[in-house]
Amino acid sequence: MRFFTTTLVISFALGLAVPVLAEPLKVVSTGLAVKMATEQLVVHSAQLDRDLLVEITRPFTPLAAGRRVPAVYALDGGYEFAGLEGWLLGGSGGMAEAYIVTVGYKPADYGKREADLSTQPTSHGGTVEGGRALAYRAFLTSELRPFIEARYPVDPAQAVLVGHSAGGSFAAALFADDPGAFSAYVIGSAAAWNEPGLAARITSAAAHGQRVYVAVGGNEPDRMKQAAEQITAAFRAHAGLPVRSEIFPGATHISYYPELIAHGLAYVLPSRNP
C-alpha cells in the first residue's frame, strides 16, 4: 500500500497518467457477426418446409439509378467468406460488381445439408434421409431467386451458382438437368459420386452459352481429382461452351476455397475495367 501511495505521488508530481484498475470485461450479448455491407435474413421455404439463413452482400460501389448487376448464389453459406471476398473483388476490379447471396443453415439444421445437396439417400449421424436436391433446386430457382430479383437491383439474366464438394456435385447436376437455370456455374471439388451418371448427363445437356469454371485441390484424394477431370471433359464436349478448369497445387479439399471464389468469379463475371 505504501508503494502504491508513493507511486501516485510521483505520478502526480511528474504529470504522468495514473493507471485505472478496470473491471473484468463483461459479455453483453452474443450472436452472429455483423459483416460489412451485408444484410442477414432468415427466410422460410415452402419447398423445404423450414427456415434457411440467407446473407446478401451489396456491391462495393453504390449503383447508379436503374443499373442492375449480376447476382452470385453461393451454397453452404459461402463458408462465411464468399460475401466479403466478392465485395472486395468487385470493388478492386477483380470481377464485375455483383450482389453476393450466400445460402446457409440455421445451426440446428446444418445436418440437413447432405440430403439437400443430393438426389440420393444420405446418412448423417446414423440417420438415413432421402435426397432432397430437387426440392432444394426448387427453393433456389422458384423461391429465392424471384425474392432476390424483386428486392434488389440484380439482372435476372446474370445469375451465378457457386458450389463446393456436395455443393459442387449439386451445381453440376443442376446444369446437367437444366443448364439455363443459371447463366454460369462455379464448381469446386464436386462429389460426383453423389449423382449417378453425372458426366454423361452433363454431356447430353442442352447447354447454350453458360460459362463454367471447375476446380480441385492438388492434394485431394485421387477420386476427387478424377471426378473433376471427368466433369470438365463432359462440359468441354459442348462445342463453344466457355469452360475453364484449374488444379491448385498443394491445396487440400477446402483450403483453396478463397481461390475458387477469386478465380471462378473473375472467369464467369469478368470485370469491365480490369
C-alpha positions as CSV (number, residue, x, y, z in Angstrom):
1,M,0.0,0.0,0.0
2,R,2.9,2.3,0.8
3,F,4.5,1.6,-2.6
4,F,1.2,2.3,-4.4
5,T,0.8,5.7,-2.5
6,T,4.4,6.6,-3.3
7,T,3.7,5.8,-7.0
8,L,0.6,8.1,-7.0
9,V,2.6,11.0,-5.5
10,I,5.4,10.6,-8.1
11,S,2.9,10.2,-10.9
12,F,1.1,13.4,-10.0
13,A,4.3,15.3,-9.5
14,L,5.6,14.3,-12.9
15,G,2.2,14.8,-14.6
16,L,2.1,11.1,-15.6
17,A,-1.2,9.3,-16.3
18,V,-2.3,7.1,-13.4
19,P,-3.4,3.6,-14.5
20,V,-7.0,2.9,-13.7
21,L,-7.9,-0.6,-12.4
22,A,-10.5,-1.8,-14.8
23,E,-13.5,-4.1,-14.1
24,P,-13.3,-7.5,-15.8
25,L,-14.6,-7.4,-19.3
26,K,-18.3,-8.5,-19.5
27,V,-20.1,-10.0,-22.4
28,V,-23.3,-8.0,-23.0
29,S,-24.7,-10.3,-25.8
30,T,-23.7,-12.9,-28.3
31,G,-24.8,-13.7,-31.8
32,L,-23.7,-14.0,-35.4
33,A,-21.1,-11.4,-36.5
34,V,-22.3,-8.4,-38.4
35,K,-20.4,-8.2,-41.7
36,M,-19.7,-5.1,-43.7
37,A,-22.2,-4.3,-46.4
38,T,-24.2,-7.5,-45.6
39,E,-27.8,-8.0,-44.7
40,Q,-28.8,-11.2,-42.9
41,L,-32.2,-12.7,-43.3
42,V,-34.0,-15.9,-42.2
43,V,-36.4,-17.0,-44.9
44,H,-39.0,-19.7,-44.9
45,S,-39.1,-22.1,-47.8
46,A,-42.4,-23.8,-48.6
47,Q,-40.5,-26.2,-50.8
48,L,-38.4,-27.5,-47.9
49,D,-40.9,-26.6,-45.1
50,R,-38.2,-24.9,-43.0
51,D,-36.2,-21.7,-42.4
52,L,-32.9,-21.0,-44.0
53,L,-30.2,-18.4,-43.4
54,V,-29.5,-16.1,-46.3
55,E,-27.0,-13.2,-46.4
56,I,-26.9,-10.6,-49.1
57,T,-23.8,-8.5,-49.6
58,R,-24.2,-5.5,-51.8
59,P,-21.7,-4.3,-54.3
60,F,-18.7,-2.2,-53.1
61,T,-19.7,0.8,-55.2
62,P,-23.2,2.3,-54.8
63,L,-25.2,1.6,-58.0
64,A,-26.5,4.4,-60.3
65,A,-30.2,4.6,-60.5
66,G,-31.7,2.0,-62.8
67,R,-28.5,-0.1,-63.0
68,R,-28.7,-3.8,-62.5
69,V,-25.8,-6.1,-61.7
70,P,-25.3,-9.9,-61.6
71,A,-26.2,-12.0,-58.6
72,V,-24.0,-14.8,-57.2
73,Y,-25.7,-17.5,-55.2
74,A,-23.1,-19.4,-53.1
75,L,-24.1,-22.6,-51.3
76,D,-23.0,-23.6,-47.8
77,G,-23.2,-20.0,-46.7
78,G,-20.2,-19.3,-48.8
79,Y,-18.2,-20.8,-45.9
80,E,-18.7,-17.4,-44.2
81,F,-16.2,-16.0,-46.8
82,A,-17.7,-15.6,-50.2
83,G,-19.7,-12.4,-49.5
84,L,-16.8,-10.4,-48.2
85,E,-14.4,-11.7,-50.9
86,G,-16.9,-10.9,-53.6
87,W,-17.4,-7.4,-52.2
88,L,-13.6,-6.8,-52.2
89,L,-13.1,-8.4,-55.7
90,G,-15.9,-6.3,-57.2
91,G,-14.6,-3.1,-55.6
92,S,-11.0,-3.7,-56.7
93,G,-11.7,-4.7,-60.3
94,G,-11.1,-8.4,-59.8
95,M,-14.6,-9.2,-61.1
96,A,-17.7,-7.4,-62.2
97,E,-19.5,-5.9,-59.3
98,A,-22.4,-8.1,-58.1
99,Y,-24.7,-8.9,-55.3
100,I,-23.4,-12.0,-53.4
101,V,-26.1,-14.1,-51.9
102,T,-24.9,-16.8,-49.6
103,V,-27.4,-19.6,-48.7
104,G,-26.8,-21.4,-45.5
105,Y,-28.4,-23.0,-42.5
106,K,-29.5,-22.2,-39.0
107,P,-27.1,-24.0,-36.7
108,A,-29.7,-26.6,-35.7
109,D,-30.4,-27.5,-39.3
110,Y,-26.8,-28.0,-40.6
111,G,-27.3,-31.8,-40.5
112,K,-29.8,-31.4,-43.3
113,R,-27.1,-30.3,-45.8
114,E,-26.1,-33.6,-47.3
115,A,-29.7,-34.6,-48.1
116,D,-30.4,-31.1,-49.5
117,L,-27.5,-31.4,-52.0
118,S,-28.0,-34.9,-53.3
119,T,-30.7,-36.8,-55.1
120,Q,-29.5,-40.0,-53.5
121,P,-30.2,-41.2,-49.9
122,T,-27.6,-39.9,-47.4
123,S,-26.6,-40.7,-43.9
124,H,-25.9,-38.2,-41.2
125,G,-25.3,-39.1,-37.6
126,G,-26.7,-42.6,-38.2
127,T,-29.9,-41.3,-39.7
128,V,-30.6,-42.1,-43.4
129,E,-32.5,-39.5,-45.3
130,G,-33.8,-39.4,-48.9
131,G,-32.2,-36.9,-51.2
132,R,-33.9,-33.6,-51.3
133,A,-31.9,-32.0,-54.2
134,L,-34.9,-31.5,-56.4
135,A,-36.8,-29.6,-53.6
136,Y,-33.6,-27.6,-52.8
137,R,-33.4,-26.7,-56.5
138,A,-37.0,-25.5,-56.5
139,F,-36.2,-23.4,-53.4
140,L,-33.3,-21.7,-55.2
141,T,-34.9,-21.2,-58.5
142,S,-38.6,-20.6,-57.8
143,E,-38.4,-19.1,-54.3
144,L,-35.1,-17.5,-53.5
145,R,-34.2,-16.1,-57.0
146,P,-37.6,-14.4,-57.5
147,F,-37.4,-12.9,-54.0
148,I,-33.9,-11.5,-54.6
149,E,-34.7,-10.2,-58.1
150,A,-37.8,-8.4,-56.7
151,R,-36.0,-6.9,-53.7
152,Y,-32.5,-5.9,-55.1
153,P,-31.3,-4.4,-58.4
154,V,-30.0,-7.6,-59.9
155,D,-30.1,-8.7,-63.5
156,P,-32.1,-12.0,-63.9
157,A,-30.1,-12.9,-67.0
158,Q,-26.9,-12.9,-64.9
159,A,-27.2,-15.4,-62.1
160,V,-24.2,-17.5,-61.0
161,L,-24.3,-20.6,-58.9
162,V,-21.3,-21.5,-56.7
163,G,-21.0,-24.9,-55.1
164,H,-18.1,-26.8,-53.5
165,S,-17.9,-30.5,-52.5
166,A,-21.5,-31.8,-52.2
167,G,-22.5,-28.3,-53.4
168,G,-20.3,-28.8,-56.4
169,S,-22.0,-32.0,-57.5
170,F,-25.3,-30.3,-56.8
171,A,-24.4,-27.4,-59.1
172,A,-23.1,-29.8,-61.8
173,A,-26.3,-31.9,-61.6
174,L,-28.4,-28.8,-61.9
175,F,-26.5,-27.8,-65.0
176,A,-27.0,-31.4,-66.4
177,D,-30.8,-31.3,-65.9
178,D,-31.5,-27.6,-66.5
179,P,-28.5,-25.7,-67.9
180,G,-30.4,-22.5,-68.2
181,A,-31.4,-22.3,-64.6
182,F,-28.2,-20.2,-64.1
183,S,-26.1,-18.3,-66.5
184,A,-22.8,-19.5,-65.0
185,Y,-21.6,-22.2,-62.7
186,V,-18.5,-22.3,-60.4
187,I,-17.9,-25.8,-59.3
188,G,-15.2,-26.8,-56.7
189,S,-14.2,-30.4,-55.8
190,A,-17.5,-31.9,-56.9
191,A,-18.5,-35.1,-55.1
192,A,-19.6,-36.6,-58.4
193,W,-20.4,-40.0,-56.9
194,N,-23.4,-38.3,-55.3
195,E,-25.1,-38.2,-58.7
196,P,-25.2,-41.3,-60.8
197,G,-24.0,-40.9,-64.4
198,L,-23.2,-37.2,-63.8
199,A,-20.6,-36.9,-66.5
200,A,-22.9,-38.5,-69.1
201,R,-25.7,-36.3,-68.1
202,I,-23.6,-33.2,-68.4
203,T,-22.5,-34.3,-71.9
204,S,-26.1,-34.7,-73.1
205,A,-27.4,-31.5,-71.5
206,A,-28.9,-28.9,-73.8
207,A,-26.3,-26.2,-73.0
208,H,-26.5,-22.8,-74.7
209,G,-23.8,-20.3,-73.7
210,Q,-23.4,-20.8,-69.9
211,R,-19.9,-20.2,-68.5
212,V,-18.4,-22.9,-66.4
213,Y,-15.4,-23.0,-64.0
214,V,-14.2,-26.2,-62.4
215,A,-11.5,-26.5,-59.8
216,V,-9.9,-29.1,-57.4
217,G,-7.1,-29.1,-54.9
218,G,-3.8,-30.7,-55.9
219,N,-3.6,-32.6,-52.6
220,E,-7.1,-34.0,-52.7
221,P,-7.8,-37.8,-53.0
222,D,-7.4,-39.3,-56.5
223,R,-11.1,-39.9,-56.8
224,M,-11.8,-36.2,-56.3
225,K,-9.3,-35.2,-58.9
226,Q,-10.6,-37.8,-61.3
227,A,-14.2,-36.6,-60.8
228,A,-13.0,-33.0,-61.6
229,E,-11.3,-34.4,-64.8
230,Q,-14.4,-36.3,-65.9
231,I,-16.9,-33.5,-65.4
232,T,-14.5,-31.0,-67.1
233,A,-14.3,-33.2,-70.1
234,A,-18.1,-33.5,-70.1
235,F,-18.5,-29.8,-70.1
236,R,-15.9,-29.4,-72.9
237,A,-17.8,-31.9,-75.0
238,H,-20.2,-28.9,-75.7
239,A,-18.7,-27.0,-78.7
240,G,-18.5,-23.3,-77.9
241,L,-19.3,-23.7,-74.2
242,P,-16.8,-21.4,-72.3
243,V,-15.1,-23.7,-69.7
244,R,-12.0,-23.2,-67.6
245,S,-10.6,-25.7,-65.1
246,E,-7.8,-25.4,-62.5
247,I,-5.9,-27.6,-60.1
248,F,-4.5,-25.7,-57.2
249,P,-1.1,-27.2,-56.3
250,G,-0.7,-28.2,-52.6
251,A,-4.3,-27.4,-51.8
252,T,-6.5,-29.7,-49.7
253,H,-10.3,-30.1,-50.1
254,I,-11.2,-26.8,-48.5
255,S,-8.0,-24.8,-48.3
256,Y,-8.3,-23.3,-51.8
257,Y,-11.9,-22.0,-51.4
258,P,-10.7,-18.4,-51.4
259,E,-9.0,-19.0,-54.8
260,L,-12.2,-20.8,-56.0
261,I,-14.1,-17.6,-55.4
262,A,-11.5,-15.3,-56.8
263,H,-10.6,-17.3,-59.9
264,G,-14.0,-18.6,-60.6
265,L,-15.9,-15.4,-60.3
266,A,-13.2,-13.5,-62.2
267,Y,-13.8,-16.0,-65.1
268,V,-17.6,-16.1,-65.2
269,L,-18.1,-12.4,-64.3
270,P,-15.0,-10.6,-65.8
271,S,-14.6,-7.0,-64.8
272,R,-15.3,-4.4,-67.4
273,N,-12.4,-2.4,-66.1
274,P,-9.5,-4.8,-65.5
